[in-house]
Amino acid sequence: MPYVITAPCIGTKDTACVDVCPVDCIHPRKDEPEFASSQMLFIHPGECIDCGACLPACPVDAIYEAPDACPADQRLLVEANAVYRSGDAEAVAQADALVAEHIAAHPGLVKGGV
């Protein structure tokens, strides 16, 4: 699995990474219906081409180049990136549930105050 977005994005959803992504693999975008309800952004693992453009664009350092590079306390969010599929209500709900589980388990890590 390629790049993943983690906890610093929760409550922030800064779309600078979306703006630089050459393949539009970061969701939900502001024009997608899930944007308003989602607590964070996700990188679609099947669409990401591992270009790394998102990494320096992220103002909150929420993006890691691989799941193994993520801190151990971010594993639920790695899984959320893996399951999220824009436009697929069941996948969106599953990813959102993983984010909620992460927040409940690690409330001190959430910088966005969600």
C-alpha positions in Angstrom: 0.0 0.0 0.0 1.4 3.4 -0.9 1.1 6.7 1.0 -1.4 7.1 3.9 -3.0 10.0 5.8 -3.0 9.9 9.6 -4.3 11.6 12.7 -3.0 15.2 12.2 -5.5 15.4 9.3 -8.5 14.7 11.6 -10.5 17.9 11.9 -8.1 19.8 9.6 -8.9 18.4 6.1 -6.5 20.9 4.5 -6.7 20.1 0.8 -3.2 21.3 -0.2 -2.4 17.6 -0.9 -5.4 17.3 -3.1 -4.3 20.3 -5.2 -0.9 18.8 -6.0 -1.9 15.2 -6.6 -1.5 14.4 -10.3 -3.9 11.4 -10.2 -6.6 12.7 -7.9 -6.2 9.8 -5.5 -6.9 11.8 -2.3 -10.5 11.8 -1.1 -12.9 13.2 -0.3 -12.3 16.3 -2.4 -14.3 19.4 -1.6 -16.6 18.7 -4.6 -17.5 15.2 -3.4 -20.5 14.7 -1.2 -18.6 12.9 1.6 -16.3 15.9 2.2 -18.7 17.6 4.7 -19.2 14.6 6.9 -15.7 13.1 6.7 -13.4 13.9 9.6 -10.2 13.5 7.5 -8.9 12.8 4.0 -7.8 9.4 2.7 -5.4 8.2 0.0 -6.9 5.5 -2.3 -4.2 2.8 -2.4 -5.2 1.6 -5.9 -5.1 5.1 -7.4 -1.9 6.4 -5.7 1.2 6.2 -8.0 3.7 6.8 -5.2 4.9 10.1 -6.7 5.3 11.8 -3.3 3.8 15.2 -4.3 1.4 15.1 -1.3 4.1 14.7 1.3 5.7 18.2 1.3 2.3 19.8 0.5 0.7 18.6 3.8 0.8 21.5 6.3 0.2 19.2 9.3 2.6 16.4 8.4 -0.2 13.8 8.4 1.1 11.8 5.4 3.5 8.9 5.6 5.1 7.2 2.6 4.1 3.7 3.7 2.0 2.0 6.3 5.2 0.6 8.0 6.5 4.2 8.4 3.4 5.2 10.4 3.5 5.3 14.2 2.0 2.2 15.8 -0.9 4.2 17.2 -2.0 5.1 13.7 -2.8 1.6 12.5 -6.5 2.1 12.5 -6.1 5.1 10.2 -3.9 3.0 7.8 -6.8 0.6 7.6 -9.2 3.5 7.0 -7.1 4.6 4.0 -7.2 1.1 2.7 -11.0 0.7 2.8 -12.1 4.2 1.9 -13.7 4.5 -1.6 -15.3 7.7 -2.6 -18.9 7.2 -3.8 -19.2 3.8 -2.1 -21.4 4.5 1.0 -20.5 1.2 2.7 -16.7 1.8 2.3 -17.1 5.4 3.4 -19.0 4.3 6.5 -16.4 1.7 7.3 -13.5 4.2 7.0 -15.4 6.7 9.1 -16.0 4.1 11.8 -12.3 3.3 11.9 -11.6 7.0 12.4 -14.1 7.3 15.2 -12.5 4.2 16.8 -9.1 5.8 16.6 -10.4 9.1 18.1 -12.0 7.2 21.0 -8.8 5.3 21.6 -6.4 8.2 21.3 -8.2 11.5 22.0 -5.0 13.3 22.9 -3.6 12.7 19.4 -6.4 14.6 17.6 -5.2 18.1 16.9 -8.4 19.3 15.2 -10.4 19.1 18.4 -12.9 16.7 16.9 
